[in-house]
Amino acid sequence: MPWTGTGLIIYALTGETPPTDPADTTPDVIRACLDDLGWSLDQLRTHAENCRMSDIPWPHPLPAGAKLPSPAQWYAALTRVIADLGLDSVRLPPSRRTTLTNEERRLMADVPPHHGTVG
């Protein structure tokens, strides 16, 4: 995947390969690219929620070979775009677990001696 800018962000948001890759990752450019692909912000929000409800990672992981400036810069840019587009409020599904495992109960009961008794 030769993209380095907007193309990677669009891929992470939609899972689709964009036809162009502007270097500019401002919200207006991202919105224009999403519009070109037929994605409204409501559709994107629904897509993100559906992915998360189905245990599919969102934003989508990038394919091997993607050219990133650095992981920290990539994550910062993606996080900024998600916030700028108002997609940072996508709800996470509630946990389906209702009980702790034996190991989790053991860890919860394990406290340093100086804490005294708990509970």
Secondary structure, 3 states (H helix, E strand, C coil): CCCCCHHHHHHHHHCCCCCCCCCCCCHHHHHHHHHHHCCCHHHHHHHHHHHHHCCCCCCCCCCCCCCCCCHHHHHHHHHHHHHHCCCCCCCCCCCCCCCCCHHHHHHHHCCCHHHCCCC
